[in-house]
Amino acid sequence: MFVPELRPWRAARPHVTRFAGAVRPSLARAAEAVRPRLERTATAAKPRVARLVRAVSPQAARTRKPKTWQYTAGATTAGLALAAGVVTAAGPWDSTGQRTAERDRAAAQERTGGADHGRNADTSDTSGTAGHAPLPAPSAASVLTGLGGGTSSVKAAPNGKALAGVLGPLLDAPELGTRSAAVVDVATGKRLYGEGASEPLVPASTTKIVTAAAALTALGPDHRLTTRTALEPDTKELVLVGGGDPTLTARKEADGWASLRELAADTAEALRKHDLREVTLSYDTTLYAGSDLHPIGVNGNLARVTALMADEARTDDSMSGPVRRVPDPAKDAAAKFASFLADHGIKTTSPGPSKATNRAESLAEVSSPPLSALVERMLTNSDNDIAEALARQTAVASGERADFDGADQAIRARLKRLGLPVDGAVFKDGSGLNREDRLTAGLLAALLAKASDPAHPELRPTLTGLPVAGFTGTLTSRYTDGAAGIVRAKTGTLTGVNTLAGTVVDQDGRLLSFAFLATNTTDPGAAQSALDRTATALASCGCR
């Protein structure tokens, strides 16, 4: 029995956005107060920012449970003021990790929207100015400034001893059970703090950070997953070939995802050119191997892991969160495809499993958004189906068998190539739903720091996909009285397991990566709050 990952109330789509909720009055007042300062130069702003930080820091550092509303107002104001200094230096997404429109929103605090991080699926223009582009996600300026340049700190990294003095008492909270922690200075890659950082613990959904990094390393952020149709020569057998894209959609409005309806229309046109109006329909799922049933069994948190499915095999119109799934996702997708072909005058037999031969003629294909967009959706919404698909894709790209064991080997190999500490790590799946998974806090914190390294731009979506505290994804309803907009992190929740790993910008402008793992917890709400308090304290700490 396990507790499902917390989910946002509504699905995240590239081109269909929602308001993330009204910005809390304290944040709005902070933005209004700082707006005049944004017109001044960064040189003039920084001394005032430093004074604001110092004014708030003592209250947050002295108590075991910081008065986080005090910190949030001060840090948000500080972050907005600092944004003015970097606004002219920031470039497009690909070079800085932030969208122009999102950055402008952080500076002006005027626009909201975007349930996830909203990368436009069919264009590199993510400024939010292009037609149909998503409104910017309401990320706070401190988060954006940090991701835009981890080395642009106003002071040196925090002192390890001082960090221990602040974090130690918070991590000793009894509600955290058995815990481990690590904090790394992103600019240098140096570990600043560690408590049991090399002890492997159950990571829950923070496993998805590892899955994201491995897939991005193996395939590259621009890789797309392709679903195609093939016609066998001298027969009337049409094969729907699954490419492992769980985001393939049968909906009328594809919203930038690969469309099964579009594939049917293009296939019907190609069949008519062959003077075919009736075919034998088959489907091919042989890209993946082994059992398609996750070790946890039939469960609403994910579908069977197969190379062909539509809309993650969901039985309703949701795009995230637990829901009943169809028992045979591949057959279901093929049946829907047959109905779409019928709409175009193509008659088919009842679909059955098969395999396209090397002699088959490809007729049509549709492709997913770039892997970077899939990673962001996976991390923001804690999407288990995408996670398991990316683990399998990593195995395929690495020459391993595309099953759970092959994905384990492939992910481990990719992390080793990155020079990350994998001793004790166990990758039984890509989603973190398997309780036999093991990760260390040291590995997670080091990986997040590696993702900030300019030498590894392919890993950037591992950071940009992380939920923003109080604004997006699985952190939407958390940090309501904490470091909203300052913490960017992936959550993890199973029965008796609570984890959190991500990045913060501390009060001196230093970007830090962190990982907190707790097992043997008895009260998930209390454990979650304890982790949030610890992340807030890290963000509020100059720690010198």
NORCORKA-V73188 format. One record per backbone hydrogen bond with DSSP energy under -1.0 kcal/mol. CO is the residue of the C=O (numbers start at 1). NH is the residue of the N-H. Records with the same first field share a line. If there is no record, write none. Layout:
CO=NH  NH
This chain:
24=28
25=29
26=30
27=31
28=32
29=33
30=34
31=35
34=38
36=39
37=40
41=45
42=46
45=49
46=50
47=51
48=52
49=53
50=54
51=55
52=56
53=57
56=60
57=61
58=62
66=68
67=70  71
68=72
69=73
70=74
71=75
72=76
73=77
74=78
75=79
76=80
77=81
78=82
79=83
82=85
83=87
86=90
92=95  96
93=97
99=103
100=104
101=105
102=106
103=107
104=108
105=109
115=473
124=126
130=133
137=139
140=144
141=145
142=146
143=147
144=148
145=149
149=152
151=153
159=163
160=164
161=165
162=166
163=167
164=168
167=171
168=172
170=173
173=176
174=177
178=519
180=517
181=195
182=515
183=192  193
184=513
185=189
190=185
193=183
195=181
196=199
197=442
201=439
203=206
204=207
205=208
206=209
207=211
208=212
209=213
210=214
211=215
212=216
213=217
214=218
215=219
216=220
220=223
221=372
223=371
225=368
227=366
228=241
229=363
230=239
231=361
232=235
236=280
237=232
238=282
239=230
240=284
241=228
245=248
246=312
248=311
249=260
254=257
258=249
259=263
260=264
261=265
262=266
263=267
264=268
265=269
266=270
267=271
268=272
269=273
271=276
272=275
277=347
279=349
280=238
282=240
283=354
284=242
285=288
292=305
294=297
299=302
300=323
304=306
307=244
310=313
311=314
313=326
324=315
328=332
329=333
330=334
331=335
332=336
333=337
334=338
335=339
336=340
337=341
338=342
339=343
341=344  346
342=345
347=279
352=283
357=360
361=231
364=229
366=227
370=373  374
371=375
372=376
373=377
374=378
375=379
376=380
377=381
378=383
380=474
383=387
384=388
385=389
386=390
387=391
388=392
389=393
390=394
391=395
392=396
393=397
394=398
395=400
396=399
401=403
402=289
403=407
404=408
405=409
406=410
407=411
408=412
409=413
410=414
411=415
412=416
413=417
414=418
415=420
416=419
422=425
426=438
434=437
438=426
439=201
440=444
441=445
442=446
443=447
444=448
445=449
446=450
447=451
450=453
453=456
456=459
457=460
459=462
460=463  464
461=465
463=466
467=489
468=471  472
469=485
472=475
473=476
475=470  478
479=482
482=484
483=486  487
487=469
488=503
490=501
492=499
494=497
496=520  521
497=494
498=518
499=492
500=516
501=490
502=514
503=488
504=512
506=509
508=154
510=506
511=186
512=504
513=184
514=502
515=182
516=500
517=180
518=498
519=178
523=527
524=528
525=529
526=530
527=531
528=532
529=533
530=534
531=535
532=536
533=537
534=538
535=539
536=540
543=159
